[in-house]
C-alpha cells in the first residue's frame, strides 16, 4: 500500500467525498503532505468501522448518475485481458512483499538469538539493557490492535486497483478513475474534467494524450492515423483506449470558456416533457460522432427551420455531452416557444450553435459554493451543480431557488433528492409573488437568508442566475455583507 494517498484515492477508499476530506484538512483533523495523506492519518479521521457497507459512496454514485440523466450503471468487471494484467501486477507485488517479509522474519529471528547470546555473556546492568531491547523487538514485531484496520484498508486498496484504474493528468495534476471498460475520455468527462476532444469517435485526433507511465489498451477502432513521432512518444487517442493499470498522462485541458471551440450540430429531439402548464423540458440528443463540447453553465443558440434563432442555457452536465436539456417557458409572442409547445415532437431536428457565455464554475476554488436562481435561471445553475458534484471537490453546496407562485419549483423533487443523498448539499426553496420579478427590495429581504446561513461570505463563491433586478440586488447586498467582488459570478438575466 502506498505510503501517501492522493485525496481522490483516499476518498474512494473510505467512501467519503473529496469535499469532506478537504473540510477535515481545513479543520485540522487530517494532516496532509504536499496535498496527500498517510493511511494512518486517514484511518484516524475515518475508522473503517464507519464505512463497512459503503452506504455513503453508493448513495453518492446513485444520485450523481440520476442527476446526469443517465441510467444507473452496472458495476461491471474490466475487460478480461485488462483484469488479467491487473491481477498479474498485484501477484508480483504480493510475491515481492512475501519475499521481503520472509527476509525480515529471518533477520529478526537471528537478531533475537544473537541478543540472547549477548545478554548471557554480559554483566548484570548491561544484560538488563539487552533484555529490554529484546522485549522491545518482540513487541514491535507483534501486531498492534490498530493495525487490523490498516490491513483492512490495504486490502480494500488492492481490490480497488483491480476494479478501477487511477489516472493522473499532467500538467494540471487532476485525477480521475476508469471503471470497467470505459475509455479514458468517457471516464474523464464523467469526472468533470474538460479535456480536449472533438468527435469522440476516433476521427479528428483532438483527444491525443501522451502516456507518461502505465499501460493502455485499445478498445475502439479509430480512423485517425497517428504519425511515427506520436507513436514513438507514446501518444494514444483517449476516445479509443482504456487504462490497463494506473496511468500518468499528458493531455490538454480547457482552462476557460474561450478555449472551447464554436460548434454547429444538427441534433435530434429525444423528448419534450411538460414540467408545468407553461414550462417544458426539451431533451436534444446529438449524433454519436458530433457530441457538444461545453462547460457547465454555458448556453447555445437553438434554431428551428420555422423560427429565428434563440439562446438558451444548457440545463445538463457536460459529463453527458450527447444528451442536452433545456428549460423552455411559454412566453407570449415567442415563436420558438410556440413551436416547442405546439408542434415539436420526438425525432424532429433542431440546429445547435455554441457554446458561448462565461457563467462557468471556478473549478480550482477551495471555497463553499452558493447558488441563487430565480425561476428558469435554475437551468444553468442545475448544470453548474451537477458539474460540481462530478468534480467532487466542493466543501459544501447550497441552492437558494426563488420561484414565482404558480410555476413554483418545477424540479423540486430532484433538488430534494440531492439534499437527501448528499450530506454537503442544502436546498432552500423560496416562493414569491410573480410581481417580485422587479422588486429589488423583496429580493434583498430574501437574500438575508444567505447572510444568516453563511455569516462569513469570504469563504464562499456565489453564482446568481435570474433577472437583472435580482442580480443588481444580489451584488449590492452581498458585497455589503463582505463577499469579495471577484467571488460573485452573475449570469443569464431574463
C-alpha positions in Angstrom: 0.0 0.0 0.0 1.4 3.5 -0.9 2.9 5.5 2.0 0.9 8.5 0.7 -2.5 8.6 -0.9 -4.0 11.3 -3.1 -7.2 12.8 -1.9 -9.2 11.2 -4.7 -7.9 7.7 -3.9 -8.3 8.3 -0.1 -11.9 9.5 -0.5 -12.7 6.4 -2.6 -11.2 4.1 -0.1 -13.2 5.3 2.9 -16.4 6.0 0.9 -16.4 9.8 1.5 -16.3 12.7 -0.8 -13.2 14.8 -1.6 -15.0 17.8 -0.2 -15.5 16.0 3.1 -11.8 15.2 3.3 -10.9 18.8 2.4 -13.1 20.1 5.2 -11.3 17.8 7.7 -8.0 19.1 6.4 -9.2 22.7 6.8 -10.4 22.0 10.3 -7.1 20.4 11.2 -8.5 16.9 11.6 -6.5 15.4 8.7 -2.8 16.3 8.1 -1.5 16.5 4.6 1.9 16.2 3.0 2.1 18.1 -0.3 -1.6 17.6 -0.8 -1.5 13.9 0.1 -2.5 11.9 3.2 -1.0 8.9 5.0 -3.1 5.7 5.5 -2.6 6.0 9.3 -3.9 9.6 9.4 -6.8 8.6 7.1 -7.8 5.8 9.5 -7.7 8.1 12.5 -10.1 10.5 10.7 -12.2 7.7 9.2 -12.2 4.5 11.1 -13.2 1.7 8.7 -16.0 0.6 11.0 -17.9 3.7 9.9 -17.8 2.5 6.3 -18.4 -1.2 6.3 -21.4 -1.1 4.0 -20.1 1.8 1.8 -23.6 3.3 2.0 -22.5 6.9 1.5 -20.4 6.1 -1.6 -23.3 4.1 -3.1 -25.8 6.8 -2.4 -23.4 9.4 -3.9 -22.9 7.3 -7.1 -26.6 6.8 -7.5 -27.6 10.4 -7.1 -24.8 11.6 -9.5 -25.9 9.1 -12.2 -29.5 10.2 -11.8 -28.6 13.8 -11.8 -26.7 13.5 -15.1 -29.9 11.9 -16.8 -28.1 8.6 -17.2 -29.4 5.3 -16.1 -27.7 3.8 -13.0 -24.7 2.0 -14.5 -24.0 -1.6 -13.7 -20.7 -2.1 -11.9 -19.1 -4.4 -14.5 -15.7 -6.1 -14.4 -12.9 -4.7 -16.6 -12.1 -6.4 -19.9 -10.7 -9.9 -19.2 -7.3 -9.0 -20.7 -7.1 -5.9 -18.5 -8.2 -7.8 -15.5 -5.5 -10.4 -16.1 -2.8 -7.7 -16.3 -4.0 -6.1 -13.1 -4.2 -9.4 -11.2 -0.7 -10.3 -12.5 0.7 -6.9 -11.3 -0.9 -7.5 -8.0 0.5 -11.0 -7.8 4.0 -9.8 -8.5 3.7 -7.2 -5.7 2.4 -9.9 -3.4 5.3 -12.2 -4.2 7.8 -9.3 -3.5 6.1 -8.5 -0.2 6.2 -12.2 0.9 9.8 -12.4 0.0 10.6 -9.2 1.9 8.5 -10.5 4.9 10.4 -13.8 4.9 13.7 -11.9 4.9 12.6 -9.6 7.7 11.4 -12.6 9.7 14.7 -14.4 9.3 16.7 -11.3 10.2 14.5 -10.6 13.3 14.8 -14.2 14.5 18.6 -14.2 14.0 18.8 -10.8 15.8 16.8 -12.2 18.8 19.1 -15.2 19.1 22.2 -13.0 19.0 20.8 -10.7 21.6 20.1 -13.7 23.8 23.7 -14.9 23.5 25.0 -11.4 24.1 22.8 -11.0 27.3 24.2 -14.3 28.6 27.8 -13.0 28.4 27.3 -9.5 29.8 27.3 -8.3 33.4 24.1 -7.5 35.2 23.1 -4.0 34.1 24.2 -4.5 30.5 22.3 -7.8 30.4 19.2 -6.0 31.6 19.5 -3.3 28.9 19.9 -6.1 26.2 16.9 -7.8 27.7 14.9 -4.6 27.3 16.0 -4.4 23.7 14.8 -8.0 23.1 11.4 -7.1 24.7 11.0 -4.1 22.5 11.9 -6.1 19.4 9.3 -8.7 20.2 6.6 -6.1 20.9 7.4 -4.2 17.7 7.0 -7.5 15.7 3.6 -8.2 17.3 0.6 -6.9 15.5 -0.9 -3.9 17.3 -4.7 -3.7 17.6 -4.9 -0.7 15.4 -3.0 -2.5 12.6 -6.1 -4.6 11.9 -7.8 -1.6 10.3 -4.7 -0.7 8.4 -4.6 -4.2 6.8 -8.3 -3.9 6.0 -7.6 -0.6 4.3 -4.7 -2.1 2.4 -6.9 -5.0 1.3 -9.6 -2.5 0.1 -6.9 -0.5 -1.8 -5.7 -3.7 -3.5 -9.2 -4.7 -4.5 -9.9 -1.1 -5.8 -6.8 -1.3 -8.0 -8.2 -4.5 -9.6 -11.6 -2.9 -10.3 -10.6 0.6 -11.3 -7.5 2.4 -12.6 -6.3 5.7 -11.3 -5.3 8.4 -13.9 -3.2 11.4 -13.1 -3.3 14.2 -15.7 -0.3 16.4 -16.2 0.4 19.3 -16.0 -2.9 20.1 -14.2 -2.5 17.2 -11.7 -6.2 16.5 -11.8 -7.2 12.9 -11.2 -10.0 10.5 -12.3 -10.8 6.8 -12.2 -11.5 4.4 -15.1 -14.2 1.8 -14.3 -15.0 -1.3 -16.3 -14.1 -0.8 -20.0 -14.7 2.9 -20.1 -12.5 4.9 -22.4 -10.1 7.4 -20.9 -12.2 10.2 -22.5 -15.6 8.9 -21.2 -14.2 8.4 -17.7 -12.6 11.9 -17.6 -15.8 13.6 -18.8 -17.8 11.7 -16.2 -15.4 13.0 -13.5 -15.9 16.6 -14.7 -12.6 17.2 -16.5 -12.6 19.5 -19.5 -10.1 17.5 -21.6 -9.6 18.5 -25.2 -11.6 16.4 -27.7 -13.7 16.8 -30.9 -15.6 14.0 -32.5 -15.1 11.4 -29.6 -15.2 8.8 -32.3 -11.6 8.4 -33.4 -11.7 10.6 -36.5 -10.3 14.0 -35.5 -7.3 13.2 -33.3 -8.0 16.1 -30.9 -8.1 13.8 -27.9 -4.5 12.8 -28.1 -2.7 12.1 -24.9 0.9 11.0 -24.2 1.3 8.1 -21.8 4.0 9.0 -19.3 3.6 5.8 -17.2 1.3 2.8 -17.2 -0.3 0.8 -19.9 -3.4 1.3 -22.1 -5.4 -1.0 -24.3 -7.2 -0.1 -27.5 -11.0 -0.8 -27.1 -12.3 1.0 -30.2 -11.1 1.3 -33.7 -10.2 4.8 -35.0 -9.7 6.2 -38.5 -7.3 8.9 -37.4 -3.7 7.9 -38.2 -1.0 8.7 -35.7 2.3 9.7 -37.2 5.5 8.0 -36.2 6.6 10.8 -33.9 3.4 10.4 -31.9 3.7 6.7 -31.8 7.3 6.8 -30.6 6.3 9.3 -27.9 3.6 7.0 -26.6 0.6 9.1 -27.8 -2.8 7.5 -27.9 -6.4 8.6 -28.6 -8.3 8.8 -25.3 -11.6 8.1 -27.1 -10.3 4.7 -28.2 -8.2 3.5 -25.3 -8.9 2.4 -21.7 -6.5 2.1 -18.8 -4.9 -1.3 -18.1 -3.4 -0.1 -14.8 -2.7 3.2 -13.1 -1.6 5.9 -15.5 0.1 9.2 -15.7 -0.8 11.1 -18.9 -0.1 14.4 -20.5 -3.2 15.9 -22.0 -4.6 19.3 -22.9 -7.5 20.7 -20.9 -9.7 23.8 -21.4 -8.8 26.3 -18.8 -11.5 28.8 -19.7 -14.7 29.3 -21.8 -12.6 30.9 -24.6 -10.7 27.7 -25.2 -13.9 25.8 -26.1 -14.4 25.9 -29.9 -17.7 27.1 -31.5 -19.6 24.0 -32.9 -22.6 23.6 -35.2 -24.6 20.4 -34.8 -27.9 19.1 -36.1 -29.4 17.4 -33.0 -32.5 15.1 -32.7 -35.4 15.9 -30.4 -35.5 13.0 -28.0 -38.3 14.2 -25.8 -40.5 17.2 -25.0 -41.6 16.8 -21.4 -44.1 19.1 -19.6 -42.8 20.3 -16.3 -45.8 22.6 -15.7 -48.5 24.1 -17.7 -46.2 26.8 -19.1 -42.8 25.1 -19.0 -41.3 22.1 -20.8 -38.0 20.2 -20.6 -36.6 20.0 -24.1 -34.2 17.0 -24.5 -32.0 17.0 -27.5 -29.6 14.3 -28.5 -26.5 14.9 -30.7 -25.1 12.3 -33.1 -22.6 9.9 -31.6 -19.9 11.3 -33.8 -20.7 15.0 -33.0 -21.2 15.5 -29.3 -21.3 19.0 -28.0 -18.3 20.1 -26.0 -19.2 22.8 -23.5 -18.6 24.0 -20.0 -21.3 23.8 -17.3 -23.3 27.0 -17.2 -22.8 27.9 -20.9 -25.6 28.5 -23.4 -26.2 27.6 -27.0 -28.2 29.0 -29.9 -31.2 26.9 -30.9 -32.9 27.2 -34.3 -35.9 25.5 -35.9 -36.5 26.0 -39.6 -39.7 27.9 -38.9 -38.3 30.4 -36.3 -35.5 32.8 -35.7 -32.6 31.6 -33.6 -32.8 31.9 -29.8 -30.3 31.5 -26.9 -30.9 29.0 -24.1 -28.6 27.9 -21.3 -27.8 24.2 -21.2 -29.5 22.6 -18.2 -27.5 19.4 -18.1 -24.0 18.4 -17.2 -21.0 18.3 -19.7 -20.3 14.8 -18.5 -23.2 13.6 -20.7 -22.4 15.7 -23.8 -24.8 13.8 -26.1 -27.9 14.4 -24.1 -28.7 18.1 -23.7 -31.5 19.6 -21.7 -33.2 23.0 -21.9 -36.0 24.6 -19.8 -38.3 26.4 -22.2 -41.0 28.6 -20.7 -44.2 29.6 -22.6 -43.8 33.3 -23.3 -46.4 35.3 -25.2 -45.2 36.4 -28.6 -42.3 33.9 -28.6 -42.5 31.9 -31.9 -39.8 29.4 -30.8 -41.7 28.6 -27.6 -44.9 28.3 -29.6 -43.2 25.7 -31.9 -41.9 23.8 -28.9 -45.2 23.7 -27.1 -47.5 23.1 -30.1 -45.6 21.4 -32.9 -42.3 19.9 -31.9 -42.2 16.2 -31.5 -39.7 13.4 -30.9 -37.5 12.7 -33.9 -37.6 16.3 -35.2 -34.3 18.0 -36.0 -33.0 21.2 -34.3 -29.8 23.0 -35.1 -27.4 23.9 -32.3 -24.7 26.6 -32.4 -22.4 27.1 -29.5 -21.4 27.1 -26.8 -21.0 30.7 -25.6 -21.0 32.5 -22.3 -18.7 32.8 -19.3 -21.1 31.8 -16.5 -18.9 28.9 -15.6 -17.6 27.1 -12.5 -14.3 28.2 -11.0 -13.1 24.7 -10.6 -9.9 25.4 -8.7 -11.6 27.4 -5.9 -11.4 25.8 -2.5 -14.4 27.7 -1.2 -18.0 26.7 -0.4 -20.4 27.1 -3.4 -23.7 29.1 -3.0 -26.2 29.2 -5.9 -29.0 31.7 -6.2 -31.6 31.3 -9.0 -34.8 33.0 -10.0 -37.4 30.8 -11.9 -35.8 29.3 -15.0 -32.5 30.7 -14.0 -32.3 27.3 -12.3 -31.4 25.8 -15.7 -27.7 27.0 -15.9 -27.5 26.6 -12.1 -28.5 23.0 -12.4 -25.7 22.4 -14.9 -23.2 24.0 -12.5 -24.4 21.9 -9.6 -24.2 18.7 -11.5 -20.7 19.6 -12.7 -19.6 20.4 -9.1 -20.9 17.0 -8.0 -19.0 15.3 -10.8 -15.8 17.1 -9.7 -16.5 16.2 -6.1 -14.2 18.9 -4.6 -16.6 21.4 -3.0 -16.8 21.5 0.8 -20.5 22.3 0.5 -23.1 23.4 -2.0 -26.2 25.4 -1.1 -29.0 26.2 -3.6 -31.5 29.1 -3.0 -34.2 28.8 -5.6 -36.6 31.7 -5.8 -39.7 30.8 -7.8 -42.9 32.7 -8.7 -46.1 31.4 -7.3 -48.0 29.3 -9.8 -45.0 27.8 -11.6 -43.1 27.1 -8.4 -40.0 24.9 -8.1 -40.6 22.7 -11.1 -37.8 20.3 -10.3 -38.1 20.4 -6.5 -38.0 16.6 -6.3 -34.6 16.5 -7.9 -33.3 19.1 -5.5 -34.6 17.3 -2.5 -33.1 14.0 -3.8 -29.7 15.8 -4.0 -30.2 17.0 -0.4 -31.3 13.6 0.9 -28.3 11.8 -0.8 -25.5 14.3 -0.1 -24.6 15.5 3.3 -22.9 18.6 1.9 -25.8 19.7 -0.3 -28.5 22.0 1.0 -31.7 23.2 -0.7 -33.7 26.3 0.3 -36.8 26.8 -1.8 -38.4 30.3 -1.7 -41.7 31.0 -3.3 -42.6 34.7 -4.1 -45.4 36.5 -5.8 -44.9 36.8 -9.5 -44.8 40.6 -9.0 -41.5 40.2 -7.2 -39.7 39.8 -10.5 -38.9 43.6 -10.5 -39.0 44.1 -6.7 -35.4 44.7 -5.6 -36.4 45.3 -2.0 -38.2 41.9 -1.8 -35.1 40.2 -3.3 -32.8 41.9 -0.8 -35.1 40.8 2.0 -34.9 37.2 0.8 -31.2 37.3 0.4 -30.9 37.9 4.2 -31.2 34.1 4.4 -27.9 33.7 2.6 -26.1 36.0 5.0 -27.6 34.2 8.0 -26.7 30.7 6.7 -23.2 31.9 5.6 -22.0 34.6 8.1 -18.5 34.7 6.6 -19.2 35.2 2.9 -15.4 35.4 2.3 -15.5 31.6 2.4 -18.0 31.3 -0.5 -18.2 31.6 -4.2 -21.7 32.8 -5.2 -23.4 32.2 -8.5 -26.6 34.1 -9.4 -28.8 33.5 -12.4 -32.0 35.4 -12.9 -33.4 38.8 -13.7 -31.3 41.9 -13.8 -33.2 43.2 -10.8 -32.2 40.1 -8.8 -28.6 40.4 -10.0 -28.3 44.0 -9.1 -29.9 43.4 -5.7 -27.6 40.4 -5.0 -24.5 42.4 -6.0 -25.4 45.3 -3.7 -26.5 43.2 -0.8 -23.8 40.5 -0.8 -20.8 42.9 -1.4 -22.1 45.0 1.5 -22.1 41.8 3.6 -18.4 41.2 2.9 -18.4 39.0 -0.2 -15.3 39.9 -2.3 -16.4 41.1 -5.8 -14.2 38.5 -7.5 -16.2 35.7 -5.8 -19.5 36.8 -7.3 -20.5 35.4 -10.7 -23.6 36.7 -12.4 -25.3 35.2 -15.5 -28.4 35.0 -17.7 -30.6 37.9 -16.9 -34.1 37.3 -18.3 
